[in-house]
Amino acid sequence: MDSTPTQTVQVGDKAPEFVLPSLDGDPVRLQDYLGTKLVLFIWASW
Amino acid sequence: MTVSMDAQGPEKILPYVDIENSSYQILIDQENRLGPLLGFRAIPNGFLIDEIGIVKYKQLGNFDVRNPETLAILQQWIDGTKLSYTPNKPSLEVPIGDATETNALFVKGLSIYKSGDVDTAMALWRKSLSLDPTNYIIRKQIWAIENPERFYNGDIDYDWQSKQAT
């Protein structure tokens, strides 16, 4: 069994809490989305 | 929910989104908080999180609605059927223990960038990148600021990117 610890979230783990601003500057928490199935898409203009 | 990793700020995202008609949240992560937290060093990535907050799917790279495999996964998610899942390459993950100093430098660089001192910011970002040389969140951000014509004049010049020294 692989005993290498990992800090980063893996499938099966609870998603870590985060707060980030929306484009209008309002903070949005991941926690606000409990109760819904979420698709989290990470991208950039580059 | 989409999160853009653009350190340069919301102006960079606006051309790509339709705020008024968007049914989803459009967030921005200028400080790269999510990289170490969710474990990614490049984009585009997709995470599927269920109603109680459990990560059911994590894909690093190639998560793109123009990609049929991504569409298939999204359809499975919507339908509630079993997700076909391929584990990610370990090299794409944020290495354990390495992220703290790398990210501290990136955040400091961002603060200086926002104050208008681009040269000092770039120096800090290069130092950050030297600690994690294959981190493409940091690397591409540096490229985009130094070579905006390769990113923001029409299509992104991937050919140019592949010619850059690692």
Backbone of each chain as ProteinMPNN parsed JSONL, in Angstrom:
{"seq_chain_A": "MDSTPTQTVQVGDKAPEFVLPSLDGDPVRLQDYLGTKLVLFIWASW", "coords_chain_A": {"N_chain_A": [[0.857, -1.202, 0.0], [0.533, 2.178, -0.823], [2.23, 4.493, 1.033], [2.796, 7.11, 0.834], [2.359, 10.383, 1.864], [-0.137, 12.763, 0.978], [-0.76, 16.153, 0.353], [-2.65, 17.15, -1.223], [-5.982, 17.231, -2.542], [-7.765, 14.24, -3.175], [-9.714, 11.944, -5.182], [-12.636, 11.002, -3.527], [-12.043, 12.28, -1.208], [-13.119, 14.925, 1.007], [-13.934, 17.968, -0.5], [-11.718, 20.707, -0.241], [-12.243, 23.653, 1.732], [-12.767, 26.813, 0.21], [-12.512, 30.322, -0.558], [-13.258, 32.621, -2.986], [-13.093, 35.575, -5.049], [-15.855, 36.653, -7.096], [-16.393, 37.887, -10.464], [-17.547, 40.375, -10.033], [-16.455, 41.04, -7.669], [-17.541, 40.064, -5.308], [-17.25, 37.8, -2.562], [-17.177, 34.282, -2.948], [-18.038, 31.189, -1.604], [-17.011, 27.792, -1.608], [-18.449, 26.211, 0.033], [-20.988, 27.284, -0.083], [-22.213, 25.873, -2.013], [-22.952, 23.374, -1.192], [-25.229, 20.709, -1.257], [-25.758, 20.869, -3.877], [-24.874, 19.355, -7.017], [-21.724, 19.768, -8.318], [-19.808, 21.2, -10.953], [-16.551, 21.953, -11.229], [-14.548, 24.044, -12.893], [-11.349, 24.715, -13.96], [-9.49, 27.221, -15.358], [-7.79, 29.577, -17.596], [-6.974, 32.783, -19.034], [-4.751, 32.496, -20.426]], "CA_chain_A": [[0.0, 0.0, 0.0], [1.327, 3.407, -0.942], [2.075, 5.279, 2.263], [3.239, 8.496, 0.596], [1.283, 11.307, 2.225], [-0.397, 13.8, -0.019], [-1.503, 17.287, 0.885], [-3.662, 17.634, -2.148], [-7.219, 16.484, -2.463], [-7.925, 13.128, -4.104], [-11.085, 11.451, -5.313], [-13.091, 10.372, -2.291], [-11.842, 13.234, -0.11], [-13.978, 16.097, 1.054], [-13.304, 19.107, -1.176], [-11.288, 21.684, 0.76], [-12.951, 24.928, 1.716], [-12.072, 27.98, -0.309], [-13.295, 31.526, -0.849], [-12.637, 33.399, -4.055], [-14.007, 36.604, -5.539], [-16.443, 36.563, -8.424], [-15.951, 39.013, -11.28], [-17.972, 41.654, -9.45], [-15.733, 41.295, -6.427], [-18.164, 39.426, -4.142], [-16.635, 36.512, -2.233], [-18.005, 33.09, -3.103], [-17.45, 30.054, -0.902], [-17.379, 26.47, -2.109], [-19.447, 25.736, 1.001], [-22.306, 27.774, -0.512], [-22.748, 24.96, -3.022], [-23.378, 22.104, -0.606], [-26.616, 20.469, -1.634], [-25.842, 20.776, -5.335], [-23.777, 18.67, -7.714], [-20.951, 20.865, -8.862], [-18.688, 21.028, -11.881], [-15.588, 23.026, -10.979], [-13.69, 24.101, -14.06], [-10.205, 25.597, -13.725], [-8.961, 27.654, -16.668], [-7.153, 30.911, -17.554], [-6.985, 33.438, -20.345], [-3.56, 32.044, -21.133]], "C_chain_A": [[0.883, 1.239, 0.0], [1.146, 4.261, 0.313], [2.541, 6.714, 2.083], [2.106, 9.454, 0.95], [1.064, 12.318, 1.107], [-1.18, 14.932, 0.632], [-2.703, 17.6, 0.027], [-4.845, 16.676, -2.188], [-7.277, 15.404, -3.534], [-9.383, 12.732, -4.163], [-11.458, 10.692, -4.043], [-12.917, 11.284, -1.088], [-12.925, 14.299, -0.138], [-13.228, 17.236, 0.35], [-12.915, 20.138, -0.122], [-12.083, 22.985, 0.624], [-12.124, 25.98, 0.998], [-13.06, 29.114, -0.522], [-12.555, 32.288, -1.937], [-13.614, 34.457, -4.535], [-14.59, 36.255, -6.902], [-16.002, 37.808, -9.198], [-16.427, 40.362, -10.75], [-17.383, 41.906, -8.077], [-16.333, 40.626, -5.199], [-17.504, 38.088, -3.846], [-17.638, 35.367, -2.376], [-17.287, 31.928, -2.425], [-17.897, 28.756, -1.557], [-18.51, 25.912, -1.25], [-20.876, 26.152, 0.63], [-22.994, 26.79, -1.437], [-23.059, 23.57, -2.493], [-24.862, 21.931, -0.902], [-26.798, 20.43, -3.134], [-24.657, 19.981, -5.865], [-23.025, 19.761, -8.475], [-19.926, 20.404, -9.887], [-17.77, 22.219, -11.644], [-14.558, 22.999, -12.107], [-12.6, 25.138, -13.83], [-9.57, 25.934, -15.069], [-8.181, 28.95, -16.489], [-7.212, 31.498, -18.951], [-5.746, 33.05, -21.144], [-3.563, 30.527, -21.289]], "O_chain_A": [[1.861, 1.322, 0.743], [0.036, 4.698, 0.617], [2.668, 7.456, 3.057], [1.012, 9.348, 0.396], [1.995, 12.673, 0.385], [-2.139, 14.698, 1.367], [-3.657, 18.234, 0.478], [-4.721, 15.484, -1.907], [-6.877, 15.635, -4.675], [-10.187, 13.123, -3.317], [-10.7, 9.855, -3.553], [-13.567, 11.09, -0.061], [-13.559, 14.541, -1.165], [-12.036, 17.44, 0.579], [-13.694, 20.416, 0.79], [-12.528, 23.353, -0.464], [-10.906, 26.03, 1.164], [-14.266, 28.904, -0.649], [-11.362, 32.563, -1.812], [-14.828, 34.271, -4.443], [-13.928, 35.652, -7.746], [-15.32, 38.677, -8.652], [-15.783, 41.383, -10.991], [-17.756, 42.862, -7.397], [-15.701, 40.616, -4.143], [-17.224, 37.319, -4.766], [-18.795, 35.482, -1.974], [-16.094, 31.707, -2.636], [-19.037, 28.642, -2.007], [-19.408, 25.231, -1.745], [-21.843, 25.473, 0.976], [-24.208, 26.853, -1.631], [-23.396, 22.676, -3.269], [-25.645, 22.876, -0.81], [-27.847, 20.017, -3.628], [-23.589, 19.936, -5.254], [-23.626, 20.569, -9.183], [-19.27, 19.375, -9.724], [-18.173, 23.366, -11.838], [-13.797, 22.042, -12.246], [-12.889, 26.3, -13.541], [-9.165, 25.047, -15.819], [-7.936, 29.378, -15.361], [-7.468, 30.793, -19.926], [-5.684, 33.241, -22.359], [-2.632, 29.964, -21.864]]}, "seq_chain_B": "MTVSMDAQGPEKILPYVDIENSSYQILIDQENRLGPLLGFRAIPNGFLIDEIGIVKYKQLGNFDVRNPETLAILQQWIDGTKLSYTPNKPSLEVPIGDATETNALFVKGLSIYKSGDVDTAMALWRKSLSLDPTNYIIRKQIWAIENPERFYNGDIDYDWQSKQAT", "coords_chain_B": {"N_chain_B": [[-19.305, 26.128, -11.873], [-16.718, 28.247, -12.505], [-13.223, 28.828, -12.367], [-10.846, 31.181, -12.915], [-7.357, 31.304, -13.372], [-6.035, 33.692, -13.642], [-3.597, 35.929, -12.843], [-3.409, 38.53, -13.576], [-5.893, 39.662, -13.382], [-9.501, 40.519, -13.402], [-10.037, 41.81, -15.869], [-8.805, 40.387, -17.85], [-10.311, 38.141, -18.131], [-12.817, 38.853, -18.955], [-13.264, 39.067, -21.842], [-13.85, 36.44, -22.454], [-16.089, 35.514, -21.24], [-19.65, 35.595, -20.605], [-21.153, 37.513, -18.71], [-23.732, 38.422, -18.033], [-25.496, 36.517, -19.056], [-24.707, 34.221, -17.922], [-25.136, 31.168, -16.248], [-23.666, 30.197, -14.282], [-21.218, 30.433, -11.647], [-18.551, 32.737, -11.972], [-15.398, 32.835, -11.125], [-12.317, 34.246, -9.807], [-8.914, 33.467, -9.325], [-6.413, 34.942, -8.369], [-4.169, 34.653, -6.808], [-3.287, 32.099, -6.976], [-4.377, 30.22, -5.094], [-5.757, 27.875, -5.27], [-4.172, 26.049, -6.635], [-2.112, 24.724, -4.944], [-3.991, 23.799, -3.105], [-5.968, 22.204, -4.357], [-4.339, 20.714, -5.86], [-2.948, 21.155, -8.466], [-0.871, 22.043, -11.316], [-1.107, 23.189, -13.673], [-3.336, 24.025, -16.372], [-6.162, 23.094, -18.464], [-8.392, 22.122, -15.825], [-10.664, 19.773, -14.292], [-13.037, 19.297, -11.758], [-15.334, 17.238, -10.119], [-17.842, 17.586, -7.844], [-19.797, 16.293, -5.281], [-23.141, 16.494, -3.722], [-22.662, 16.481, -0.996], [-20.202, 17.482, -0.802], [-18.061, 15.874, -1.499], [-15.265, 14.988, -3.436], [-15.673, 13.6, -6.499], [-14.488, 13.22, -8.847], [-11.474, 13.968, -10.488], [-9.661, 15.667, -12.744], [-6.68, 16.418, -14.233], [-5.605, 18.602, -16.55], [-6.469, 18.814, -20.052], [-9.219, 18.993, -19.646], [-11.93, 19.968, -21.108], [-14.604, 21.439, -22.782], [-14.639, 21.196, -25.482], [-13.619, 18.827, -25.996], [-14.325, 15.487, -26.624], [-14.166, 13.441, -24.673], [-14.375, 14.82, -22.294], [-16.954, 15.856, -22.509], [-18.344, 13.465, -22.408], [-17.832, 12.589, -19.796], [-19.079, 14.671, -18.393], [-21.699, 14.248, -19.153], [-22.163, 11.757, -17.974], [-22.019, 12.561, -15.344], [-24.189, 14.302, -15.109], [-26.227, 12.483, -15.662], [-25.949, 10.793, -13.569], [-24.684, 8.392, -13.751], [-22.095, 5.828, -13.549], [-18.851, 7.141, -13.276], [-16.383, 7.207, -15.765], [-13.062, 6.809, -15.102], [-9.738, 7.888, -15.245], [-6.708, 7.656, -13.58], [-4.716, 10.52, -12.655], [-1.547, 11.667, -13.996], [1.181, 11.469, -11.778], [3.124, 13.47, -11.999], [1.769, 15.749, -12.664], [0.619, 16.64, -10.403], [0.714, 18.795, -7.509], [3.735, 18.822, -5.813], [4.28, 17.277, -2.649], [4.999, 19.249, 0.203], [6.469, 21.08, -1.241], [5.091, 23.289, -2.014], [4.667, 25.512, -0.371], [6.72, 27.595, -0.048], [7.101, 28.241, -2.704], [4.57, 29.205, -3.407], [4.309, 31.337, -1.627], [6.145, 33.156, -2.611], [4.979, 33.65, -5.062], [2.58, 34.892, -4.352], [3.565, 37.159, -3.058], [4.808, 38.36, -5.211], [2.57, 38.946, -6.742], [1.302, 40.914, -5.211], [3.141, 42.97, -5.428], [3.081, 43.32, -8.166], [0.502, 44.31, -8.501], [0.87, 46.772, -7.374], [2.127, 48.09, -9.315], [4.776, 47.724, -9.938], [6.134, 46.039, -12.153], [8.561, 44.83, -12.945], [9.912, 44.006, -10.565], [7.995, 42.286, -9.61], [7.982, 40.312, -11.601], [10.549, 39.301, -11.218], [10.286, 38.08, -8.738], [8.372, 36.195, -9.38], [9.783, 34.635, -11.167], [11.62, 33.574, -9.453], [9.956, 32.088, -7.843], [9.082, 30.229, -9.729], [11.475, 28.935, -10.185], [11.636, 27.246, -8.049], [9.783, 25.38, -8.609], [9.932, 24.243, -11.363], [8.367, 23.099, -13.412], [5.887, 24.116, -13.108], [3.096, 25.12, -14.541], [1.185, 27.008, -14.083], [2.429, 29.203, -12.96], [4.486, 29.584, -14.818], [3.145, 30.053, -17.297], [1.789, 32.341, -16.642], [3.844, 34.178, -16.357], [4.814, 34.137, -19.005], [2.558, 35.166, -20.335], [2.409, 37.787, -19.466], [4.833, 38.852, -20.265], [4.82, 38.394, -22.975], [2.398, 39.347, -24.38], [1.315, 39.43, -26.917], [1.414, 36.885, -27.858], [-0.679, 35.665, -26.727], [-2.963, 37.186, -26.57], [-3.621, 38.34, -28.956], [-5.784, 37.418, -30.962], [-5.794, 33.878, -31.53], [-4.29, 31.727, -29.017], [-0.817, 31.256, -29.143], [0.321, 28.319, -29.4], [2.331, 27.006, -30.613], [4.541, 28.705, -30.382], [4.813, 28.51, -27.597], [5.618, 25.853, -27.27], [8.143, 26.032, -28.194], [9.55, 27.346, -26.308], [12.244, 27.396, -23.922], [12.485, 24.932, -21.34]], "CA_chain_B": [[-18.429, 27.13, -11.238], [-15.423, 28.304, -13.194], [-12.227, 29.635, -11.695], [-9.725, 31.523, -13.777], [-6.123, 31.479, -12.615], [-5.381, 34.9, -14.155], [-3.049, 36.852, -11.849], [-3.572, 39.9, -14.059], [-7.152, 40.234, -12.914], [-10.756, 40.27, -14.114], [-10.091, 42.342, -17.245], [-8.326, 39.364, -18.782], [-11.325, 37.095, -18.283], [-14.052, 39.397, -19.529], [-13.515, 38.726, -23.25], [-14.19, 35.028, -22.658], [-17.301, 35.124, -20.513], [-20.845, 36.395, -20.827], [-21.598, 37.596, -17.309], [-25.184, 38.597, -17.885], [-26.254, 35.319, -19.4], [-24.077, 33.043, -17.35], [-25.904, 30.521, -15.186], [-22.724, 29.628, -13.331], [-20.31, 31.385, -11.015], [-17.274, 32.99, -12.636], [-14.517, 33.293, -10.055], [-10.926, 34.467, -10.209], [-7.936, 33.082, -8.309], [-5.184, 35.63, -8.776], [-3.024, 34.286, -5.963], [-3.046, 30.647, -7.079], [-4.696, 29.509, -3.851], [-6.303, 26.562, -5.564], [-3.135, 25.142, -7.13], [-1.672, 23.838, -3.857], [-5.127, 23.256, -2.353], [-6.599, 21.134, -5.121], [-3.261, 19.889, -6.403], [-2.687, 21.231, -9.902], [0.221, 22.93, -11.684], [-1.371, 23.591, -15.057], [-4.779, 24.048, -16.683], [-7.442, 23.2, -17.773], [-8.709, 21.006, -14.939], [-12.062, 19.628, -13.933], [-13.363, 18.568, -10.529], [-16.774, 17.045, -9.935], [-18.055, 17.531, -6.394], [-21.203, 15.936, -5.069], [-23.962, 17.359, -2.871], [-22.151, 16.604, 0.369], [-18.871, 18.076, -0.858], [-17.015, 14.889, -1.776], [-14.715, 15.025, -4.789], [-15.958, 12.328, -7.153], [-13.705, 13.158, -10.077], [-10.419, 14.985, -10.552], [-8.904, 15.524, -13.976], [-5.669, 17.46, -14.416], [-5.255, 18.747, -17.958], [-7.382, 18.348, -21.106], [-10.639, 19.069, -19.302], [-12.316, 21.022, -22.039], [-15.871, 21.014, -23.382], [-14.428, 20.898, -26.904], [-13.026, 17.501, -25.962], [-15.44, 14.535, -26.458], [-14.081, 12.698, -23.415], [-14.902, 15.704, -21.243], [-18.41, 15.881, -22.665], [-18.852, 12.161, -21.958], [-17.793, 12.615, -18.322], [-20.11, 15.597, -17.916], [-22.987, 13.581, -19.361], [-22.269, 10.742, -16.921], [-22.241, 13.298, -14.092], [-25.571, 14.777, -15.15], [-27.112, 11.316, -15.623], [-25.755, 10.031, -12.332], [-24.115, 7.066, -14.017], [-20.722, 5.652, -13.049], [-17.887, 7.963, -14.013], [-15.179, 6.501, -16.219], [-12.013, 7.617, -14.488], [-8.335, 7.499, -15.418], [-5.903, 8.41, -12.602], [-3.84, 11.538, -13.229], [-0.11, 11.437, -13.877], [1.695, 12.11, -10.553], [3.929, 14.66, -12.314], [0.915, 16.926, -12.804], [0.176, 17.037, -9.074], [1.617, 19.653, -6.731], [4.516, 17.928, -4.951], [4.11, 17.5, -1.212], [6.053, 19.985, 0.886], [7.163, 22.065, -2.083], [4.219, 24.369, -2.471], [4.55, 26.673, 0.531], [7.61, 28.705, -0.389], [6.788, 28.603, -4.092], [3.383, 30.032, -3.455], [4.534, 32.584, -0.885], [6.827, 34.051, -3.553], [4.014, 34.027, -6.101], [1.637, 35.845, -3.748], [4.306, 38.413, -2.841], [4.971, 38.934, -6.546], [1.275, 39.491, -7.175], [1.079, 42.143, -4.458], [4.02, 43.979, -6.026], [2.556, 43.555, -9.514], [-0.689, 45.165, -8.371], [1.286, 48.135, -7.021], [2.638, 48.707, -10.537], [6.189, 47.409, -10.174], [6.101, 44.779, -12.893], [9.895, 44.204, -12.979], [10.164, 43.301, -9.302], [7.028, 41.182, -9.562], [8.462, 39.252, -12.498], [11.72, 38.677, -10.582], [9.775, 37.197, -7.675], [7.696, 35.08, -10.016], [10.812, 33.749, -11.714], [12.194, 32.857, -8.303], [8.919, 31.114, -7.495], [9.121, 29.192, -10.759], [12.71, 28.158, -10.04], [11.401, 26.229, -7.023], [8.863, 24.385, -9.174], [10.142, 24.65, -12.755], [7.352, 22.657, -14.362], [4.582, 24.642, -12.711], [2.63, 25.889, -15.689], [0.36, 28.151, -13.662], [3.374, 30.312, -12.812], [5.212, 29.761, -16.073], [2.298, 30.674, -18.328], [1.466, 33.697, -16.217], [5.026, 34.973, -16.733], [4.784, 34.256, -20.465], [1.436, 36.006, -20.801], [2.693, 39.194, -19.163], [5.988, 39.295, -21.062], [4.555, 38.215, -24.408], [0.937, 39.367, -24.532], [0.915, 39.23, -28.318], [1.322, 35.436, -28.092], [-1.836, 35.147, -26.01], [-4.147, 38.029, -26.616], [-3.916, 38.834, -30.306], [-6.341, 36.252, -31.646], [-5.605, 32.597, -30.836], [-3.069, 31.513, -28.243], [0.222, 30.683, -30.001], [0.863, 27.139, -28.71], [3.581, 26.693, -31.301], [5.543, 29.518, -29.703], [5.005, 27.966, -26.256], [6.383, 24.603, -27.307], [9.538, 26.349, -28.539], [10.234, 27.991, -25.182], [13.079, 26.489, -23.128], [11.826, 24.527, -20.091]], "C_chain_B": [[-17.105, 27.107, -11.988], [-14.494, 29.189, -12.383], [-11.101, 29.899, -12.68], [-8.505, 31.819, -12.914], [-5.366, 32.734, -13.06], [-4.923, 35.854, -13.05], [-3.299, 38.299, -12.268], [-4.936, 40.493, -13.745], [-8.321, 40.062, -13.855], [-10.779, 40.759, -15.559], [-9.688, 41.292, -18.257], [-9.399, 38.328, -19.086], [-12.521, 37.581, -19.079], [-14.299, 39.05, -20.989], [-14.048, 37.304, -23.458], [-15.5, 34.617, -22.001], [-18.446, 36.076, -20.829], [-21.529, 36.506, -19.472], [-23.111, 37.621, -17.187], [-25.964, 37.327, -18.116], [-25.69, 34.056, -18.771], [-24.92, 32.479, -16.209], [-24.976, 29.973, -14.121], [-21.84, 30.742, -12.758], [-19.024, 31.517, -11.819], [-16.357, 33.614, -11.595], [-13.108, 33.501, -10.587], [-10.003, 34.168, -9.036], [-6.588, 33.681, -8.695], [-3.953, 35.14, -8.02], [-2.621, 32.816, -6.093], [-3.224, 29.96, -5.727], [-5.067, 28.068, -4.16], [-5.262, 25.563, -6.04], [-2.667, 24.191, -6.037], [-2.839, 23.146, -3.151], [-5.754, 22.056, -3.063], [-5.578, 20.259, -5.831], [-3.119, 19.952, -7.908], [-1.59, 22.249, -10.175], [0.088, 23.375, -13.13], [-2.884, 23.68, -15.197], [-4.968, 23.453, -18.065], [-7.771, 21.934, -16.968], [-10.191, 20.956, -14.639], [-12.208, 18.81, -12.661], [-14.876, 18.432, -10.47], [-16.996, 16.785, -8.449], [-19.522, 17.28, -6.122], [-21.877, 16.828, -4.021], [-23.445, 17.493, -1.445], [-20.684, 17.05, 0.364], [-17.741, 17.093, -1.085], [-16.575, 15.008, -3.233], [-14.915, 13.648, -5.418], [-15.097, 12.141, -8.406], [-12.7, 14.295, -10.066], [-9.624, 14.731, -11.827], [-7.963, 16.708, -14.144], [-5.281, 17.502, -15.886], [-6.321, 18.189, -18.887], [-8.854, 18.345, -20.737], [-11.208, 20.258, -20.06], [-13.589, 20.581, -22.751], [-15.773, 20.793, -24.89], [-13.891, 19.486, -27.094], [-14.136, 16.47, -25.723], [-15.39, 13.745, -25.159], [-14.636, 13.527, -22.264], [-16.425, 15.745, -21.305], [-19.021, 14.58, -22.151], [-18.899, 12.104, -20.435], [-18.899, 13.51, -17.771], [-21.497, 14.982, -18.072], [-23.216, 12.519, -18.295], [-22.612, 11.409, -15.593], [-23.694, 13.757, -14.002], [-26.541, 13.601, -14.98], [-27.023, 10.555, -14.312], [-25.234, 8.63, -12.565], [-22.654, 7.035, -13.567], [-19.737, 6.425, -13.928], [-16.71, 7.112, -14.472], [-13.98, 7.359, -15.827], [-10.625, 7.043, -14.738], [-7.511, 8.299, -14.427], [-4.965, 9.385, -13.3], [-2.383, 11.156, -13.08], [0.389, 12.159, -12.622], [2.468, 13.396, -10.847], [3.072, 15.912, -12.449], [0.478, 17.461, -11.442], [1.179, 17.975, -8.423], [2.41, 18.767, -5.775], [4.315, 18.283, -3.472], [5.285, 18.286, -0.655], [6.698, 21.074, 0.058], [6.35, 23.319, -2.326], [4.323, 25.642, -1.643], [5.42, 27.844, 0.123], [7.343, 29.199, -1.802], [5.614, 29.563, -4.134], [3.528, 31.348, -2.704], [5.196, 33.613, -1.802], [5.85, 34.542, -4.621], [3.061, 35.09, -5.572], [2.308, 37.197, -3.523], [4.481, 39.138, -4.182], [3.69, 39.583, -7.027], [1.008, 40.833, -6.507], [1.904, 43.283, -5.056], [3.552, 44.322, -7.443], [1.382, 44.526, -9.466], [-0.311, 46.596, -8.02], [1.92, 48.845, -8.212], [4.084, 48.384, -10.854], [6.298, 46.041, -10.84], [7.461, 44.075, -12.844], [10.194, 43.411, -11.715], [9.234, 42.095, -9.162], [7.529, 40.014, -10.404], [9.66, 38.533, -11.872], [11.28, 37.693, -9.501], [9.088, 35.982, -8.276], [8.695, 34.109, -10.618], [11.459, 32.927, -10.589], [11.22, 31.76, -7.853], [8.971, 29.933, -8.462], [10.37, 28.324, -10.62], [12.56, 27.056, -8.985], [10.508, 25.102, -7.542], [8.829, 24.612, -10.686], [9.087, 24.179, -13.748], [5.951, 23.057, -13.909], [4.079, 25.584, -13.794], [1.605, 26.958, -15.332], [1.278, 29.375, -13.607], [4.038, 30.63, -14.142], [4.38, 30.488, -17.115], [1.913, 32.096, -17.943], [2.612, 34.636, -16.574], [5.028, 35.2, -18.239], [3.744, 35.268, -20.934], [1.704, 37.487, -20.556], [3.836, 39.702, -20.047], [5.727, 39.24, -22.553], [3.061, 38.245, -24.694], [0.48, 39.095, -25.956], [0.781, 37.747, -28.642], [0.075, 34.837, -27.468], [-3.107, 35.915, -26.319], [-4.41, 38.685, -27.965], [-4.494, 37.687, -31.121], [-6.067, 34.985, -30.849], [-4.294, 32.554, -30.063], [-2.059, 30.786, -29.143], [0.901, 29.524, -29.274], [2.184, 26.704, -29.324], [4.74, 27.434, -30.633], [5.853, 28.922, -28.334], [5.886, 26.723, -26.289], [7.844, 24.858, -27.656], [10.283, 26.999, -27.374], [11.066, 26.976, -24.418], [12.366, 26.16, -21.831], [12.538, 25.155, -18.904]], "O_chain_B": [[-16.455, 26.067, -12.089], [-14.922, 30.176, -11.786], [-10.485, 28.974, -13.208], [-8.593, 32.482, -11.881], [-4.154, 32.812, -12.861], [-5.743, 36.505, -12.402], [-3.392, 39.188, -11.421], [-5.116, 41.708, -13.835], [-8.177, 39.536, -14.959], [-11.474, 40.177, -16.391], [-10.167, 41.297, -19.391], [-9.402, 37.715, -20.153], [-13.159, 36.808, -19.794], [-15.438, 38.762, -21.357], [-14.624, 36.998, -24.502], [-15.964, 33.493, -22.187], [-18.235, 37.208, -21.262], [-22.383, 35.688, -19.13], [-23.694, 36.933, -16.35], [-26.973, 37.079, -17.457], [-26.148, 32.951, -19.06], [-25.36, 33.211, -15.323], [-25.431, 29.352, -13.16], [-21.739, 31.834, -13.317], [-18.474, 30.522, -12.29], [-16.52, 34.778, -11.227], [-12.747, 33.011, -11.657], [-10.272, 34.563, -7.901], [-5.735, 33.008, -9.274], [-2.834, 35.204, -8.53], [-1.718, 32.35, -5.399], [-2.352, 29.222, -5.27], [-4.733, 27.154, -3.406], [-5.441, 24.356, -5.872], [-2.806, 22.976, -6.179], [-2.688, 22.03, -2.655], [-6.032, 21.028, -2.445], [-5.913, 19.19, -6.342], [-3.161, 18.917, -8.573], [-1.386, 23.187, -9.405], [1.038, 23.87, -13.735], [-3.619, 23.435, -14.241], [-3.984, 23.318, -18.791], [-7.461, 20.82, -17.39], [-10.89, 21.966, -14.72], [-11.582, 17.761, -12.507], [-15.608, 19.385, -10.736], [-16.405, 15.872, -7.873], [-20.39, 17.966, -6.661], [-21.282, 17.774, -3.506], [-23.735, 18.474, -0.759], [-20.01, 17.002, 1.392], [-16.576, 17.436, -0.885], [-17.401, 15.114, -4.14], [-14.388, 12.651, -4.924], [-14.997, 11.04, -8.948], [-13.014, 15.425, -9.693], [-8.986, 13.687, -11.966], [-8.399, 17.858, -14.191], [-4.697, 16.552, -16.408], [-6.996, 17.213, -18.557], [-9.662, 17.749, -21.449], [-10.987, 21.411, -19.69], [-13.65, 19.467, -23.27], [-16.7, 20.269, -25.508], [-13.733, 19.016, -28.22], [-14.832, 16.562, -24.711], [-16.431, 13.408, -24.595], [-15.29, 12.996, -21.366], [-17.1, 15.677, -20.278], [-20.086, 14.59, -21.534], [-19.875, 11.633, -19.852], [-19.573, 13.154, -16.804], [-22.366, 15.173, -17.221], [-24.322, 12.386, -17.771], [-23.403, 10.88, -14.812], [-24.343, 13.62, -12.965], [-27.535, 13.698, -14.26], [-27.909, 9.768, -13.98], [-25.326, 7.773, -11.686], [-22.06, 8.066, -13.25], [-19.792, 6.364, -15.157], [-16.11, 6.387, -13.679], [-13.912, 8.531, -16.201], [-10.368, 5.868, -14.479], [-7.601, 9.527, -14.425], [-4.478, 9.115, -14.398], [-2.013, 10.419, -12.165], [0.064, 13.328, -12.414], [2.468, 14.315, -10.029], [3.591, 17.025, -12.358], [0.02, 18.599, -11.335], [2.364, 17.947, -8.755], [1.81, 18.027, -4.995], [4.196, 19.454, -3.113], [6.436, 18.019, -1.0], [7.411, 21.916, 0.603], [6.889, 24.318, -2.803], [4.093, 26.736, -2.159], [4.929, 28.961, -0.035], [7.355, 30.4, -2.072], [5.655, 30.594, -4.805], [2.943, 32.357, -3.095], [4.851, 34.794, -1.773], [5.891, 35.702, -5.029], [2.77, 36.07, -6.257], [1.709, 38.246, -3.76], [4.325, 40.355, -4.274], [3.718, 40.645, -7.647], [0.546, 41.775, -7.151], [1.43, 44.413, -5.175], [3.621, 45.477, -7.863], [1.282, 45.443, -10.281], [-1.055, 47.53, -8.319], [2.218, 50.037, -8.149], [4.574, 48.732, -11.929], [6.524, 45.026, -10.181], [7.513, 42.852, -12.714], [10.671, 42.278, -11.784], [9.625, 41.038, -8.668], [7.5, 38.865, -9.964], [9.781, 37.312, -11.976], [11.841, 36.605, -9.374], [9.202, 34.873, -7.754], [8.483, 32.897, -10.587], [11.793, 31.755, -10.761], [11.63, 30.646, -7.527], [8.911, 28.776, -8.046], [10.335, 27.126, -10.901], [13.274, 26.054, -9.025], [10.483, 24.008, -6.979], [7.839, 25.105, -11.228], [8.921, 24.782, -14.808], [4.961, 22.424, -14.275], [4.573, 26.701, -13.943], [1.198, 27.735, -16.197], [0.951, 30.438, -14.135], [4.141, 31.79, -14.542], [4.855, 31.432, -17.747], [1.732, 32.954, -18.807], [2.384, 35.754, -17.036], [5.221, 36.325, -18.699], [4.005, 36.104, -21.799], [1.28, 38.339, -21.336], [3.808, 40.839, -20.518], [6.356, 39.972, -23.318], [2.511, 37.267, -25.2], [-0.621, 38.588, -26.174], [0.102, 37.387, -29.603], [-0.209, 33.652, -27.646], [-4.2, 35.348, -26.327], [-5.325, 39.498, -28.094], [-3.774, 37.05, -31.889], [-6.104, 35.011, -29.619], [-3.328, 33.24, -30.397], [-2.407, 29.819, -29.821], [1.923, 29.711, -28.614], [3.038, 26.118, -28.659], [5.787, 26.848, -30.357], [7.018, 28.834, -27.945], [6.778, 26.553, -25.458], [8.693, 23.994, -27.437], [11.499, 27.183, -27.437], [10.658, 25.824, -24.272], [11.699, 27.027, -21.266], [12.14, 24.939, -17.759]]}, "name": "protein", "num_of_chains": 2, "seq": "MDSTPTQTVQVGDKAPEFVLPSLDGDPVRLQDYLGTKLVLFIWASWMTVSMDAQGPEKILPYVDIENSSYQILIDQENRLGPLLGFRAIPNGFLIDEIGIVKYKQLGNFDVRNPETLAILQQWIDGTKLSYTPNKPSLEVPIGDATETNALFVKGLSIYKSGDVDTAMALWRKSLSLDPTNYIIRKQIWAIENPERFYNGDIDYDWQSKQAT"}
